[in-house]
Every structure is written in structure tokens, then in C-alpha cells.
Amino acid sequence: MRILVVDDDEISRTVLEHALELGGYEVEQAKSGGDALEILRERPCRLVISDWEMPGMDGTELCRHIRREEFPGYVYVILLTGRDRTADVVEGLSAGADDFVTKPIDPNVLRVRVRAAERVLALETRDVAIFALAKLAESREPETGAHLERVRTYSRLLARRLASHPEFGADIDAEFVRLIYLTSPLHDIVPGRPVSEHGAGHCAVAPRAL
């Protein structure tokens, strides 16, 4: 796994990089929140470890920007901080952070937190399985063409339009739009029904498989 380390202090970045490389991870550095966003847009990274206290865009603001954008996969964010008050934890989680590591940093604790992040990110492989299952349903009838791709695209466009509506904007964020995009192919899967009854759009799938 490639990890993006974000800190305005070069020495801190180097220490973190060394600790993570000892754990077998590939590390890329960013010296500010803005630089981190540019890197994520150019070459997506699934795990970001960022200092909380940085000039300009701090760690919580970086979290908010990451959550507003649509990256190919979920970006897990660990904040490094000397803060330990309940209010600080609430602030960090509300901004979109997934975990915290308290300073001074223990390399062993850091690596354990990263392994926990890997387990969470591995759950997203189920999204891939969902789409593969739906593609199997589509493959039973070639003339349906890129039906599932169209459905996913239309669903995302509709979700984005709803997000811009005053009545729904507070409830629909980038993560909601992403989930709509990922799960929309399931509309063509009917548990336990033979394919012949429903044509190209459906596949017989045992309920427990879903």
C-alpha cells in the first residue's frame, strides 16, 4: 500500500517515512494540505497520514476537502495530534478523519493503526464484487450493451443534481453519491428468479449470496 504523509515539518515527514517503510509500505510526502490534494488528484492514494497543526490548510480542513471530492476509492485519513480532549476528537471525526495517533508518535502504534486501516479498506473490495455480479447478469444478453455503465452514470448525475437542491443538499454528500454509483447495478439482480423469466436484466442469485 502507498501512503501519503502530510506535514509541514521535513524532519517529521522523514521520521514517519522511515517508520512506515520499515513496515513494508511505500511512502509519498506532501508538505502542505494543498500539495496533498494535488497528489491525490494526480495519483490516488488510499491512506493519508496528516499532521493536524499545519499553516494554511490544517489537517481537519484537508479532511473536509478529501470528503468533498470524488476519488476512485475511499481515502482513509489518520490525523497526528497532541490533542486529546473529547471536543478535539469530535472536531476531527466531524471533519472526516477516521483515526488518530497521539504525539509523540510510537512507530509500533503507528504501524498497528495502518494495519487497521488496511482491514477497513479491504472491505471496499465488496463493491467490486457487486459490480462483477451485476455484469454477469448483463452478459446473459449481449445486446444490452453498456447498460450497467449507463445506469451508474445516470444514477450519479441524478444524485449530484439532488445534492445541489436546497431541500436535499444537507443530506447528500460526496460519499452518498459514491455509494449510489457503486450500488446502482444491483437494480438488475433479482434473488432466486430464473433468468428466462425476466430477460437480460436479471440473474438468478441465491439470497445468501447478496
N, C-alpha and C positions, 0 to 999 in steps of 0.2 A: 504493500500500500504506500502511495505517495502522500506525504503530509506537508501541509503548508504552515510554516511557523511565522507568526507576525509579531514583531516587537521593534520599537524604535531604537533599542539599545543593541548594538552589534555584538557585544560580549554575551549578552543574554541569548541572542539568536544562536550564536556559536555553541554555547553550552547545551542548549536544547537540541540542536542538530546532532551533537556528539552523542548525547544520551539516547536519542531515537535511533541513530544509525547502529548503535550497539545492540538494539533490539531488532535489527534487520530491516528497518524502514528507510525508504527513500525520502529525502527531505528537501524542500524548496523554501527559500527565505523571502520575506517581504518586510520592508522597514516601516510601512505605514498601512493603515486601513485602505487607503486609495490604491496603493500598489497591490494589495492583496486582491481587491476586486478585479483589477485588470488581469491579474494572473488567472483567477478563476474563470473569467470570461474567455480567455485565450486557450487554456488547457485545464479543464475541470479537475478539481481535486475533491475527494470525498470527506477529508478530515482537515479541519483548520484548528490550530492551537494558537490562540492570540492573547497577548497581554491585555489586561483591562485598561490600565492607565497609559494612554498614548496621546501626544499632542494632535490637535486636529480631530480626526476621526478616532474615537477611542474604541475599545473592544465591544461595548454594547451597541454602539452605532454601527459598527461593522456587522454585527449580528443582524440588526434590523435590515440593513441593505441586502444581506445574503438571503434573508427570508422573503424579501420583496421580489427578488429576481427568480427567474425560472432556469435553473441549471439542469443538466441531463439527469442527475440523481440527487438524492438528499445529501446536503452538506452538514456533517456533524461538527459542532463547534464546542471546543473546550476553552474556557477562559482561565487565564492565570491571574491570580489576585491575592492581595494581602487582606482583603476584606472578608469578614466572617459574620457580620451581623445578619439577622433574618431579613431585614429590609434590603440589604445588598443582594442576597440570594434571590429574593423576589424580583428585584430590578433586573438582574442578569437573566433569569428564566423568562421573564416577560419580554425581554428584548430578543429572545430566540436562542439563548445558549442552552446546550444540552448537558454540560457538566462543568465542574470547577476543579482546579488544582491550586491549593494554597501555597503561597510563597513562605519561606524559601522552599524551592522545589526539590523533592526527593526523586531522583531518577527512577527508582523502582516503582514508586507510586505512580509516576507519570506513565510508565510503560503498562502498568496494570489498567489504568484508565483508558489508554489507547486500545488495549485488547478488548475492553468492554465496548468501546465504540465500534470495533470491528464486528462484534457479535450483533450489535444493533443494525449496522449497515448491511449485514448478511441477510437480514430479514427481507430487504428490498428485492432479493432475487425472486421472491414470490411474485412480484409484479411481472417479471419476465415470464414466469410460468403461466400466469393468467393470459398474457397475450399469445403465448405459444399455443395454449389450449384453444383459444378463440380462432387462431389461424388454422388449426386443424379442422375446425368446423367449416371454415370458409373453403378449405382445399377440397372439400367434397363436391364442390360445384364451381369449376374454373371460371365460368362466365360472370361470377360475381365480382371479378377483378379486384380492385383495391378497396373493396367495400369497408373493411375494418379501418384502414387508414383514413378514409373519408369520414367515417363516423367519429373517430378520435379527433380529427381536425375540427369538425363541426361542433363537437361537444366542447372542445376547448374554447372555440370562438364564442359560443353562447355563454359559457361560464365567465369569460372575460367581459362580455357585454353586461351581464348581470352584476359583475363586480363594480362596474362604473355607474350603476344605477343607485341613486341615493337610498332607496329602500333596502338594498341588499349589500351595499358596499362594506358595511361594518362586519358582515358575516362571511364574506367570500374573499379569501386572501390567496396568495400565490400557491400555497400548499393545497388548498381546496381545489384550485384549478388543475393542479398537477394530478391529484387523485381522480378527478373526473376524467382527465385524459387517459390515465392508466387503466381505469376500470370500465370505461365505456364499452370495450369489446365484449364484456360479459352479457350484453343485451341479447346476443345471439346464441347463448348457451342455455338450453332447457334441460334440466336434470331428468334423467330417466325416460326421455322420449326418444323413439326411433327417429333416425334422420329422415327416413322416407315420408313420415307424416308431415314434416314441416319444411321440407325442401332445403335449399342451400344454406339458409341462415342458421340452422340449428344442428346440434350434435348431441347424441345420447351420452350423457355423463352421469355416473353414479353420484348421488348427493354427497357421499362422504368424500369424494374427490375434490369438492369445492370447499 
